Amino acid sequence: MDRYSEMFARLNDKNEGAFVPFVMIGDPDLATSEAIICQLIEAGADALELGIPYSDPIADGPTIQAASIRALSHKVTVADCFALLGRVRAKYPSIPMGLLLYSNLVMAQGIDGFYEKAHQAGVDSILIADVPIREAAPFQNAATANEISQILIAPPNATEETMEKIGEFSKGYTYLLGRAGVTGAETAANIPASELIERLNKHNAAPALLGFGISTPEQVKSAIEAGAAGAISGSATVNIIAANLDDTDAMLASLGSFVQAMKAATVKG
């Protein structure tokens, strides 16, 4: 079993869903970023979704755009990100780690080369935000060749054909969008997730994690009650970093408390 399968099996045995925080690698700088990622794991995150800084993140709102700008201001490179991931993987061998990024970052390294480096760094999954399913074959092939799960997005307006393709090709987990638009904690998830999850299950898609607009324990609980296998929270996590740039100790403590509260909401029943 891969790390995602092992995680979902373990959580099912405990009657829990997954809580998966997102942060940008290198935000606000590499050393602090590594401490942040380790803190998220130590506080109880079940898996990690991690960004690589990019100058034109079209799917992201201002919070995560600002995180990219902070990291890029310290000249954080893709190589820096992979080196950091390798150190985290050595310290935490069992936690699933996924990348959420943009196609230009992959293409600049060569698709096969990027996926090979990701595998060497211990990455479990890759989600490319600006590649639709109909154009995903080259990335899926590279993922398969490097034992990486290519994560697919289930949008709230997905056609039945899209759902069928997600069922056919999804691995690891399915990223279920809680709403249309760009990332951000300012706008809450508002899609009737249960209907979308039923459609995904009908096509035997990988377990659904609900993202976009997840910022409170109540939203995590609602996602799991709707049938999601867990929830992803990005902008709310990154907001904590942005609010504590001058006090790393306070930042890490706040992140720890946030993860613990969000994780506690995953308990079913």
C-alpha positions as CSV (number, residue, x, y, z in Angstrom):
1,M,0.0,0.0,0.0
2,D,1.2,3.6,-0.7
3,R,1.2,6.2,2.1
4,Y,-2.2,7.6,1.2
5,S,-3.8,4.1,1.3
6,E,-2.1,3.4,4.6
7,M,-3.3,6.8,6.0
8,F,-7.0,6.3,5.0
9,A,-7.0,2.7,6.3
10,R,-5.5,3.8,9.6
11,L,-8.0,6.7,9.9
12,N,-11.0,4.4,9.0
13,D,-9.9,2.1,11.8
14,K,-10.0,5.0,14.2
15,N,-13.3,6.4,12.8
16,E,-11.6,9.7,11.8
17,G,-11.2,11.8,8.6
18,A,-8.0,13.4,7.4
19,F,-6.9,16.9,8.1
20,V,-4.4,18.2,5.5
21,P,-2.9,21.7,5.9
22,F,-1.3,23.5,3.0
23,V,1.6,25.8,3.2
24,M,4.0,27.3,0.6
25,I,7.5,25.8,0.8
26,G,10.0,28.6,1.5
27,D,7.5,30.9,3.2
28,P,8.6,33.2,4.8
29,D,12.1,31.8,4.3
30,L,13.6,28.3,4.0
31,A,14.6,27.8,7.6
32,T,11.3,29.0,9.0
33,S,9.4,27.0,6.4
34,E,11.1,23.8,7.5
35,A,10.2,24.5,11.1
36,I,6.6,25.2,10.1
37,I,6.2,21.9,8.1
38,C,7.6,19.9,11.0
39,Q,5.3,21.7,13.4
40,L,2.3,20.9,11.3
41,I,3.2,17.2,11.4
42,E,4.0,17.2,15.2
43,A,0.6,18.9,15.9
44,G,-1.3,16.1,14.2
45,A,-1.6,16.8,10.5
46,D,-2.5,13.5,8.7
47,A,-0.9,14.6,5.4
48,L,0.7,17.7,3.9
49,E,-0.2,19.6,0.7
50,L,2.7,21.9,-0.2
51,G,3.2,24.6,-2.8
52,I,6.3,25.6,-4.7
53,P,6.7,29.3,-5.1
54,Y,5.6,30.7,-8.5
55,S,5.3,34.2,-9.9
56,D,1.8,33.7,-11.6
57,P,-0.4,31.5,-9.4
58,I,-3.6,31.9,-11.3
59,A,-5.7,29.6,-9.1
60,D,-4.7,31.3,-5.9
61,G,-6.2,34.3,-4.0
62,P,-4.2,37.1,-2.4
63,T,-3.2,35.1,0.7
64,I,-1.3,32.3,-1.1
65,Q,-0.1,34.8,-3.8
66,A,1.6,36.7,-0.9
67,A,3.2,33.5,0.4
68,S,4.7,32.9,-3.0
69,I,6.0,36.5,-3.1
70,R,7.6,36.1,0.4
71,A,9.4,32.9,-0.7
72,L,10.5,34.3,-4.0
73,S,11.9,37.4,-2.3
74,H,14.3,35.0,-0.6
75,K,15.1,33.5,-4.0
76,V,13.7,30.1,-3.1
77,T,14.2,27.7,-6.0
78,V,12.6,24.4,-7.0
79,A,15.9,22.7,-6.0
80,D,15.7,24.3,-2.6
81,C,12.2,22.9,-2.2
82,F,13.2,19.4,-3.1
83,A,16.1,19.5,-0.7
84,L,13.8,20.7,2.1
85,L,11.3,17.9,1.3
86,G,14.1,15.3,1.4
87,R,15.0,16.4,4.9
88,V,11.4,16.3,6.0
89,R,10.9,12.8,4.5
90,A,14.0,11.5,6.3
91,K,12.6,12.7,9.6
92,Y,9.0,11.6,9.0
93,P,9.0,8.5,6.8
94,S,5.3,7.7,6.9
95,I,3.4,11.0,6.4
96,P,1.9,11.5,2.9
97,M,3.4,14.7,1.2
98,G,1.8,16.2,-1.9
99,L,2.7,19.1,-4.1
100,L,0.2,21.5,-5.5
101,L,1.8,23.7,-8.2
102,Y,1.7,25.0,-11.7
103,S,2.6,23.4,-15.0
104,N,5.4,25.9,-15.9
105,L,7.4,24.8,-12.9
106,V,7.2,21.2,-14.1
107,M,7.8,22.0,-17.8
108,A,10.9,24.1,-17.0
109,Q,12.5,21.0,-15.4
110,G,11.2,18.6,-18.1
111,I,8.2,16.5,-17.0
112,D,10.1,13.3,-16.5
113,G,12.9,15.1,-14.8
114,F,10.6,16.9,-12.4
115,Y,8.8,13.8,-11.4
116,E,12.0,11.8,-10.9
117,K,13.3,14.6,-8.6
118,A,10.0,14.6,-6.7
119,H,10.2,10.9,-6.2
120,Q,13.7,11.1,-4.9
121,A,12.6,13.8,-2.4
122,G,9.9,11.5,-1.0
123,V,6.9,13.2,-2.7
124,D,3.7,11.0,-2.8
125,S,1.5,13.1,-5.0
126,I,1.4,16.0,-7.5
127,L,-1.5,18.2,-8.3
128,I,-1.0,20.6,-11.2
129,A,-3.6,23.3,-10.8
130,D,-3.6,24.6,-14.4
131,V,-3.7,21.3,-16.3
132,P,-7.2,19.9,-17.1
133,I,-7.9,16.2,-17.2
134,R,-8.0,16.2,-21.0
135,E,-4.3,17.4,-21.1
136,A,-3.1,15.4,-18.1
137,A,-1.8,12.2,-19.9
138,P,2.0,13.2,-20.1
139,F,1.9,14.1,-16.4
140,Q,0.0,10.9,-15.5
141,N,2.5,8.8,-17.4
142,A,5.5,10.5,-15.6
143,A,3.7,10.0,-12.3
144,T,3.1,6.3,-12.9
145,A,6.8,5.8,-13.9
146,N,8.0,7.4,-10.7
147,E,5.5,5.9,-8.3
148,I,3.7,9.2,-7.7
149,S,-0.1,9.7,-7.5
150,Q,-1.3,12.3,-10.0
151,I,-4.1,14.1,-8.1
152,L,-7.1,15.2,-10.1
153,I,-9.5,18.0,-9.3
154,A,-13.3,17.4,-9.1
155,P,-14.9,20.9,-9.7
156,P,-18.4,21.7,-8.5
157,N,-19.7,21.8,-12.1
158,A,-18.0,18.6,-13.2
159,T,-19.8,16.8,-16.1
160,E,-20.5,13.1,-15.9
161,E,-17.7,12.6,-18.5
162,T,-15.3,14.3,-16.2
163,M,-16.4,12.3,-13.2
164,E,-15.9,9.1,-15.2
165,K,-12.3,10.1,-16.1
166,I,-11.6,11.0,-12.5
167,G,-12.8,7.6,-11.5
168,E,-10.6,6.0,-14.1
169,F,-7.4,7.9,-13.5
170,S,-7.5,9.2,-9.9
171,K,-4.9,7.9,-7.4
172,G,-4.1,8.8,-3.9
173,Y,-7.0,11.1,-3.3
174,T,-9.4,13.3,-5.3
175,Y,-9.2,17.1,-4.6
176,L,-12.9,18.1,-4.3
177,L,-13.5,21.9,-4.7
178,G,-15.8,23.3,-2.1
179,R,-16.6,26.2,-4.4
180,A,-15.7,27.8,-7.6
181,G,-13.1,30.6,-7.9
182,V,-9.6,31.0,-6.4
183,T,-8.2,29.9,-3.1
184,G,-9.0,31.9,0.0
185,A,-10.4,31.6,3.5
186,E,-12.5,34.7,3.0
187,T,-15.2,32.8,1.0
188,A,-16.5,29.7,2.7
189,A,-17.1,26.4,0.9
190,N,-20.7,26.4,-0.3
191,I,-21.2,23.5,-2.6
192,P,-23.5,20.6,-1.6
193,A,-20.5,18.3,-1.2
194,S,-22.6,15.1,-0.5
195,E,-24.0,15.1,-4.1
196,L,-20.5,15.4,-5.6
197,I,-19.1,12.8,-3.3
198,E,-21.9,10.4,-4.3
199,R,-21.0,10.9,-7.9
200,L,-17.3,10.3,-7.3
201,N,-18.1,7.2,-5.3
202,K,-20.3,5.9,-8.2
203,H,-17.2,6.0,-10.4
204,N,-14.9,4.5,-7.8
205,A,-12.7,7.6,-7.6
206,A,-9.9,8.0,-5.0
207,P,-11.1,9.3,-1.6
208,A,-12.3,12.9,-1.7
209,L,-10.6,15.6,0.3
210,L,-12.6,18.9,0.3
211,G,-10.7,22.0,-0.2
212,F,-11.1,25.8,-1.0
213,G,-12.7,27.8,1.7
214,I,-12.0,25.4,4.6
215,S,-10.9,27.5,7.6
216,T,-12.8,26.3,10.7
217,P,-13.3,23.1,12.6
218,E,-17.1,23.3,11.9
219,Q,-16.3,23.2,8.1
220,V,-14.1,20.2,8.6
221,K,-16.8,18.4,10.5
222,S,-19.4,19.3,7.9
223,A,-17.1,18.0,5.1
224,I,-16.7,14.7,6.8
225,E,-20.4,14.4,7.6
226,A,-21.1,15.0,3.9
227,G,-19.0,11.9,3.1
228,A,-15.6,13.4,2.4
229,A,-12.6,11.5,3.6
230,G,-11.1,14.7,5.0
231,A,-10.5,18.3,4.4
232,I,-7.6,20.6,3.1
233,S,-7.0,24.0,4.6
234,G,-4.6,26.4,2.8
235,S,-5.3,30.1,3.1
236,A,-6.3,29.8,6.8
237,T,-3.0,28.1,7.6
238,V,-1.0,30.6,5.5
239,N,-2.9,33.5,7.2
240,I,-1.4,32.4,10.5
241,I,2.1,32.6,9.0
242,A,1.4,36.0,7.6
243,A,0.1,37.3,10.9
244,N,3.2,36.3,12.8
245,L,6.1,37.1,10.6
246,D,7.9,39.0,13.4
247,D,7.5,36.2,16.0
248,T,8.4,32.7,14.9
249,D,7.7,31.2,18.3
250,A,4.1,32.7,18.3
251,M,3.7,31.6,14.7
252,L,4.6,27.9,15.4
253,A,2.4,27.9,18.6
254,S,-0.6,29.3,16.7
255,L,-0.1,26.8,13.8
256,G,0.0,24.0,16.4
257,S,-3.2,25.1,18.1
258,F,-4.9,25.5,14.7
259,V,-3.9,22.0,13.5
260,Q,-5.0,20.4,16.7
261,A,-8.4,22.1,16.6
262,M,-9.0,21.2,12.9
263,K,-7.8,17.6,13.5
264,A,-10.1,17.2,16.5
265,A,-13.1,18.0,14.2
266,T,-12.3,14.9,12.0
267,V,-13.5,12.5,14.6
268,K,-16.7,10.9,13.3
269,G,-19.9,10.4,15.4
